[in-house]
Amino acid sequence: MENIIFEGGTPYFKPESENALRQLYLAMENNPTLVIEIQGNICCQDDGLDGWDRVNQNNNLSVNRAEAVYNYLIKNGIEAERMSYVGLGSSNKLYTEERNAFEEDHNRRVEIMIVEK
């Protein structure tokens, strides 16, 4: 599954994330025993900590991104008991030093970990 990516400094999905969100929803819908952990990430920091969320005015950007995916799935009928979410801040970067917008986008993402099939 493609990563779900976000606008910089916000928990707002980029339009190109629509397909990945739909794939995730369908996977959850078609596999009723699937349990996942939604892992939020940020870019552009090297300290491993979480970042500033310009929308929610707090220092929980990676958590807020993971929660956005969680809320999207709940809104579409997926049971909350099948999901958890966590923010990893900048501790799990794909690109340690972002050199362009592509690398920033792919560090500014949510990944899905399967907990139980």
ABEGO torsion letter per residue (X at the ends): XBBBBBBBGBABBBAAAAAAAAAAAAAAAABAABBBBBBBBBBGBAAGBBBBBAAAGBAAAAAAAAAAAAAAAAAAGBBAAABBBBBAEAAABABABBABAAAAAAABBBBBBBABX
